[in-house]
Amino acid sequence: MPKTKTNRAAAKRFKISGSGRVRRSKAGGNHMMQEKSRKRIRRLRNNDMVDSTREKQIKRLLPYG
């Protein structure tokens, strides 16, 4: 059985946390920041977890997951 290749697009977007859950960054933090409130920008800095229903699909793209 050959080794599975890592999906490079997924590897750049997701990381596996210590407990085995999938971490992701929040959307909307790249441009037009001057129109977003300070509070909203502050919330966008924190990472978020992937929903449990999608976790299995994403872990399949990351062989180390």
Backbone bond lengths (Angstrom), bond angles and torsions (degrees), N, CA, C in turn:
res aa  C-N    CA-C-N  psi(-1)  N-CA   C-N-CA  omega(-1)  CA-C   N-CA-C  phi
1 M - - - 1.462 - - 1.535 109.11 -
2 P 1.345 118.05 125.23 1.469 118.92 -179.81 1.524 112.13 -73.03
3 K 1.315 114.79 159.07 1.462 119.73 176.75 1.531 108.97 -68.86
4 T 1.339 116.53 147.85 1.463 119.12 177.00 1.526 108.96 -84.73
5 K 1.321 115.08 138.83 1.463 119.45 179.03 1.516 109.51 -83.21
6 T 1.310 115.68 145.12 1.458 121.61 175.65 1.516 108.70 -74.04
7 N 1.318 116.86 134.93 1.455 121.01 172.34 1.519 106.58 -75.80
8 R 1.333 117.21 110.94 1.464 121.71 -172.19 1.521 112.39 -64.81
9 A 1.333 117.46 -33.47 1.469 120.41 178.46 1.522 110.39 -64.56
10 A 1.331 116.56 -41.36 1.465 121.42 179.75 1.525 110.76 -70.36
11 A 1.327 117.31 -37.05 1.466 121.75 -178.60 1.523 111.31 -62.92
12 K 1.342 116.95 -31.29 1.462 120.53 179.98 1.522 111.96 -78.57
13 R 1.319 116.88 -21.60 1.462 120.95 -174.33 1.522 114.71 -100.67
14 F 1.341 116.71 -27.86 1.462 120.35 -173.26 1.515 111.76 -124.06
15 K 1.332 115.33 148.78 1.471 122.26 173.60 1.522 106.81 -133.73
16 I 1.330 116.33 148.55 1.454 121.03 177.50 1.527 108.31 -90.30
17 S 1.326 116.63 129.63 1.470 120.70 -179.88 1.524 109.66 -78.98
18 G 1.304 116.09 172.28 1.458 121.31 -179.43 1.517 112.95 -60.89
19 S 1.327 116.39 -33.21 1.467 120.13 -179.35 1.526 112.57 -84.69
20 G 1.352 116.88 -2.56 1.462 120.29 177.13 1.519 114.30 98.13
21 R 1.335 117.50 -0.24 1.465 120.10 176.61 1.521 109.62 -82.21
22 V 1.338 116.90 164.14 1.462 121.01 -177.28 1.524 109.70 -101.03
23 R 1.337 116.03 124.24 1.459 122.11 179.07 1.516 109.64 -94.21
24 R 1.341 116.12 146.79 1.460 121.50 175.24 1.518 108.60 -144.34
25 S 1.334 115.84 159.64 1.468 118.52 175.01 1.520 108.49 -91.26
26 K 1.319 116.11 159.16 1.462 120.80 -178.21 1.524 110.73 -82.22
27 A 1.309 115.81 150.97 1.465 121.67 -178.70 1.520 110.36 -80.46
28 G 1.328 116.06 154.54 1.459 121.56 172.42 1.511 114.91 92.66
29 G 1.320 118.67 20.12 1.458 119.99 -177.34 1.512 114.32 -112.05
30 N 1.329 118.20 23.27 1.461 120.11 -175.12 1.519 115.60 -105.02
31 H 1.310 118.28 -39.63 1.466 118.76 -176.98 1.527 110.47 -145.25
32 M 1.342 114.83 170.94 1.466 122.90 -177.34 1.534 111.08 57.90
33 M 1.329 115.72 39.55 1.454 120.72 -176.22 1.534 112.16 -72.33
34 Q 1.333 117.11 -25.29 1.471 119.64 -177.49 1.532 112.34 -67.11
35 E 1.332 116.33 -19.86 1.470 119.85 179.58 1.529 112.87 -91.90
36 K 1.307 116.57 -7.52 1.470 120.51 -179.89 1.532 108.73 -96.31
37 S 1.317 115.22 145.33 1.465 119.51 -178.26 1.530 110.63 -69.84
38 R 1.335 115.32 155.52 1.465 120.36 178.40 1.527 110.13 -56.80
39 K 1.319 115.92 -40.19 1.467 121.70 -178.71 1.534 110.72 -61.81
40 R 1.322 115.39 -42.19 1.468 120.90 -179.42 1.525 111.28 -67.96
41 I 1.336 116.87 -41.75 1.464 121.66 178.66 1.525 110.20 -63.61
42 R 1.334 116.61 -39.69 1.466 121.91 178.90 1.528 110.50 -62.46
43 R 1.334 116.78 -41.15 1.471 121.08 179.20 1.531 112.34 -67.65
44 L 1.333 116.50 -31.91 1.462 120.80 -179.53 1.528 112.77 -69.75
45 R 1.350 116.76 -21.68 1.464 120.31 -179.22 1.524 112.14 -66.47
46 N 1.332 116.96 -34.07 1.456 120.61 -175.22 1.524 111.28 -76.07
47 N 1.327 115.85 141.35 1.451 120.47 176.64 1.517 109.80 -72.96
48 D 1.315 115.08 159.53 1.450 122.32 -178.75 1.526 107.40 -125.77
49 M 1.319 117.35 163.71 1.458 120.95 176.45 1.530 109.54 -99.26
50 V 1.318 115.59 146.97 1.459 121.11 175.75 1.522 107.87 -72.08
51 D 1.320 116.91 144.70 1.461 121.47 178.99 1.528 109.96 -61.53
52 S 1.320 116.32 144.17 1.469 121.51 -175.18 1.531 112.46 -61.13
53 T 1.343 117.39 -26.15 1.466 120.07 -179.92 1.526 112.02 -71.98
54 R 1.345 118.20 -23.70 1.462 122.48 -179.12 1.530 113.23 -100.31
55 E 1.341 115.96 -11.08 1.460 120.67 -173.93 1.526 113.29 -56.29
56 K 1.327 117.22 -45.77 1.458 122.00 -176.85 1.531 111.26 -61.92
57 Q 1.337 117.01 -40.02 1.467 121.81 179.62 1.522 111.19 -64.08
58 I 1.316 116.62 -42.17 1.466 120.58 -177.99 1.519 110.89 -71.94
59 K 1.323 117.17 -38.90 1.463 120.36 179.21 1.524 111.62 -63.61
60 R 1.322 116.58 -26.96 1.463 120.65 177.74 1.534 111.07 -68.27
61 L 1.323 117.17 -28.13 1.464 122.00 178.65 1.519 111.91 -80.28
62 L 1.340 116.59 -19.50 1.462 122.25 -179.76 1.525 108.77 -112.88
63 P 1.328 118.56 101.48 1.469 119.67 -176.21 1.508 114.31 -62.50
64 Y 1.347 117.87 -22.95 1.466 119.52 178.18 1.506 111.64 -82.35
65 G 1.355 118.80 -0.46 1.467 122.79 -174.99 1.476 114.18 -85.14
